[in-house]
Amino acid sequence: MSGEEIVEDGSVVATIPDYENTLFVRGVTGIELEVLVVDEKVWFQTNLLKYVNEYRFENIADLQDVDRLLGLELLSYRYTAWLTKGQDYDGLQFQEKDVRDHKQKIDTEIRMLKKHMGMDRKGRVESESESVSDYLKNLHRRAEEFGIHRDNQIAVIMDIFNDLKTMVLINLRIDEEEQRELGASRQQIFEWIIETAIPRYDEVDNKFRQNQRLWIQEVS
């Protein structure tokens, strides 16, 4: 089975096969990342939840770093699994030394990125020293942002529902020709839900995702 070749210093480290049933996971910024097997998907989602629960990230650049970190750690997890089994997920052999070297470089980049993000021991100590006053202030800000987000969602949902209700009632009261003329046939309603209603809601939700703040939940 042919696939993408992993190249390091001009030599092929390993070949990632083309999998028919491609799996995807979603990072904190909403970006989609491809995983090769179900175990990778479970690993990614578990570690994403851990970072969300244990750390705070102030802005979109921090959230993008989280996605980058998870991507690197996913590669490290993958190579560890391959080295442990002596073959890749497709049962193919690889050059063990090259994979080990590639994993070592990734692990070094992971450590540097964690240090940059304040996720090493020094960063954890500084985060845990946050005062109760700062914690309460941040908690209040988070609650306020969440409340605004919910208000925006409710307003959009009510607007969408009222439009949908109007089209459905029109559909029930007139014949098929008039339905098509007024854009209220069943097919037109279904297309409106896909092309208008869902994107309108997702726009509000995605805007919040891009600007959300994730806070440390406990202060020691």
C-alpha positions as CSV (number, residue, x, y, z in Angstrom):
1,M,0.0,0.0,0.0
2,S,1.6,3.3,-1.1
3,G,1.5,6.4,1.1
4,E,3.3,9.5,2.3
5,E,7.0,9.1,2.9
6,I,8.7,10.6,6.0
7,V,12.1,11.9,4.9
8,E,14.9,12.9,7.2
9,D,18.3,14.2,5.9
10,G,17.5,12.9,2.4
11,S,16.7,9.3,3.5
12,V,13.2,7.7,3.9
13,V,12.5,7.1,7.6
14,A,9.2,5.4,7.1
15,T,6.1,5.3,4.9
16,I,2.7,6.3,6.2
17,P,0.2,4.2,4.2
18,D,-2.9,5.7,2.6
19,Y,-5.8,4.6,4.8
20,E,-9.2,4.3,3.3
21,N,-11.2,5.4,6.4
22,T,-9.3,8.6,7.3
23,L,-9.8,9.8,10.9
24,F,-9.7,13.4,12.0
25,V,-9.6,15.2,15.4
26,R,-10.3,18.8,16.1
27,G,-7.8,21.1,18.1
28,V,-8.6,23.9,20.4
29,T,-8.7,26.4,17.6
30,G,-11.0,24.3,15.5
31,I,-8.3,23.1,13.1
32,E,-8.7,19.5,11.9
33,L,-5.8,17.1,12.2
34,E,-5.5,13.7,10.6
35,V,-4.8,10.7,12.7
36,L,-4.1,7.2,11.4
37,V,-5.8,4.9,13.9
38,V,-8.5,5.0,16.6
39,D,-5.8,4.8,19.3
40,E,-4.3,8.0,18.1
41,K,-7.7,9.7,18.1
42,V,-8.4,8.6,21.7
43,W,-4.9,9.7,22.8
44,F,-5.3,13.1,21.1
45,Q,-8.7,13.8,22.6
46,T,-7.6,12.7,26.1
47,N,-4.5,15.0,26.1
48,L,-6.5,17.9,24.6
49,L,-8.9,17.6,27.5
50,K,-6.0,17.5,30.0
51,Y,-4.5,20.7,28.7
52,V,-7.8,22.5,28.6
53,N,-8.5,21.5,32.3
54,E,-5.1,22.1,33.7
55,Y,-3.8,25.2,32.0
56,R,-4.9,28.7,31.0
57,F,-4.1,30.2,27.6
58,E,-4.5,33.9,27.1
59,N,-5.0,34.4,23.4
60,I,-5.4,32.8,20.0
61,A,-1.6,32.5,19.6
62,D,-1.4,30.4,22.7
63,L,-4.2,28.2,21.5
64,Q,-2.4,27.8,18.2
65,D,0.7,26.7,20.2
66,V,-1.5,24.1,22.0
67,D,-2.5,22.6,18.6
68,R,1.1,22.6,17.4
69,L,2.2,20.9,20.7
70,L,-0.5,18.3,20.4
71,G,0.5,17.6,16.8
72,L,4.2,17.1,17.8
73,E,3.2,14.9,20.7
74,L,1.0,12.9,18.4
75,L,4.0,12.2,16.2
76,S,6.1,11.2,19.2
77,Y,3.2,8.9,20.3
78,R,3.0,7.3,16.9
79,Y,6.8,6.7,16.6
80,T,6.8,5.2,20.1
81,A,4.0,2.8,19.1
82,W,5.9,1.8,16.0
83,L,9.2,1.3,17.8
84,T,7.5,-0.8,20.5
85,K,5.8,-3.1,17.9
86,G,8.8,-3.2,15.5
87,Q,6.5,-2.2,12.6
88,D,4.1,0.5,11.6
89,Y,0.3,0.4,11.8
90,D,0.1,-1.3,8.4
91,G,2.6,-4.0,9.5
92,L,5.4,-2.6,7.4
93,Q,9.0,-2.6,8.5
94,F,11.0,0.7,8.8
95,Q,14.5,1.9,9.6
96,E,14.6,1.8,13.4
97,K,17.6,4.1,13.8
98,D,16.1,6.8,11.6
99,V,12.7,6.7,13.4
100,R,14.4,6.9,16.8
101,D,16.5,9.9,15.6
102,H,13.4,11.6,14.2
103,K,11.5,11.0,17.4
104,Q,14.4,12.4,19.4
105,K,14.3,15.6,17.4
106,I,10.5,15.9,17.9
107,D,10.8,15.3,21.6
108,T,13.4,18.1,21.8
109,E,11.1,20.5,20.0
110,I,8.3,19.5,22.4
111,R,10.4,20.4,25.4
112,M,11.3,23.8,23.9
113,L,7.7,24.5,23.0
114,K,6.5,23.6,26.5
115,K,9.1,25.9,28.0
116,H,8.0,28.7,25.7
117,M,4.4,28.2,26.7
118,G,5.2,28.0,30.5
119,M,4.2,24.4,30.7
120,D,7.5,23.2,32.2
121,R,8.1,23.0,36.0
122,K,9.0,26.7,36.3
123,G,5.8,27.8,34.5
124,R,3.6,25.5,36.6
125,V,5.0,27.0,39.8
126,E,4.4,30.5,38.6
127,S,0.9,29.7,37.5
128,E,0.1,28.1,40.9
129,S,1.2,31.2,42.7
130,E,-1.7,33.2,41.3
131,S,-3.4,35.1,44.1
132,V,-7.0,34.5,45.1
133,S,-7.9,38.0,44.1
134,D,-6.5,37.4,40.6
135,Y,-8.3,34.1,40.4
136,L,-11.6,35.6,41.3
137,K,-11.1,38.4,38.8
138,N,-10.3,35.9,36.1
139,L,-13.3,33.7,37.1
140,H,-15.6,36.8,36.9
141,R,-14.2,37.7,33.4
142,R,-14.7,34.1,32.2
143,A,-18.3,34.1,33.4
144,E,-19.0,37.4,31.8
145,E,-17.6,36.3,28.4
146,F,-19.5,33.0,28.6
147,G,-22.7,34.9,29.4
148,I,-22.2,37.2,26.4
149,H,-21.6,34.2,24.3
150,R,-24.7,32.5,25.5
151,D,-26.8,35.7,24.8
152,N,-25.4,35.9,21.3
153,Q,-26.2,32.2,20.7
154,I,-29.7,32.5,22.0
155,A,-30.4,35.6,19.9
156,V,-29.2,33.8,16.7
157,I,-31.1,30.6,17.6
158,M,-34.3,32.5,18.1
159,D,-33.9,34.4,14.8
160,I,-33.1,31.2,13.0
161,F,-36.1,29.4,14.6
162,N,-38.5,32.2,13.7
163,D,-37.4,32.1,10.1
164,L,-37.8,28.3,10.0
165,K,-41.2,28.4,11.7
166,T,-42.4,30.9,9.1
167,M,-41.2,28.8,6.2
168,V,-42.8,25.6,7.7
169,L,-46.2,27.3,8.3
170,I,-46.1,28.7,4.8
171,N,-45.3,25.2,3.5
172,L,-48.3,23.7,5.3
173,R,-50.8,26.3,4.0
174,I,-50.2,26.5,0.3
175,D,-49.8,24.2,-2.7
176,E,-46.4,23.0,-4.1
177,E,-46.2,25.6,-6.9
178,E,-46.7,28.5,-4.4
179,Q,-44.3,26.9,-2.0
180,R,-41.5,27.0,-4.7
181,E,-42.4,30.6,-5.6
182,L,-42.0,31.7,-2.0
183,G,-39.0,29.5,-1.3
184,A,-40.9,27.3,1.2
185,S,-40.9,23.9,-0.4
186,R,-39.5,21.1,1.6
187,Q,-36.3,20.9,-0.5
188,Q,-35.8,24.7,-0.2
189,I,-36.3,24.6,3.5
190,F,-33.8,21.8,3.8
191,E,-31.3,23.7,1.7
192,W,-31.8,26.8,3.8
193,I,-31.0,24.9,6.9
194,I,-27.7,23.6,5.4
195,E,-26.7,26.8,3.6
196,T,-27.9,29.5,6.0
197,A,-29.1,28.3,9.4
198,I,-26.1,26.1,10.3
199,P,-23.4,28.5,9.0
200,R,-25.1,31.4,10.9
201,Y,-25.0,29.5,14.2
202,D,-21.4,28.2,13.5
203,E,-20.2,31.7,12.9
204,V,-21.2,32.8,16.4
205,D,-19.8,29.6,18.0
206,N,-16.5,29.8,16.1
207,K,-16.0,33.4,17.0
208,F,-16.2,32.5,20.6
209,R,-13.8,29.6,20.2
210,Q,-11.2,31.8,18.6
211,N,-11.3,34.3,21.5
212,Q,-12.1,32.0,24.5
213,R,-9.8,31.8,27.5
214,L,-9.0,28.6,29.2
215,W,-8.3,29.0,32.9
216,I,-6.7,27.0,35.6
217,Q,-9.6,25.7,37.6
218,E,-7.9,25.3,41.0
219,V,-5.6,27.4,43.0
220,S,-3.3,25.6,45.5
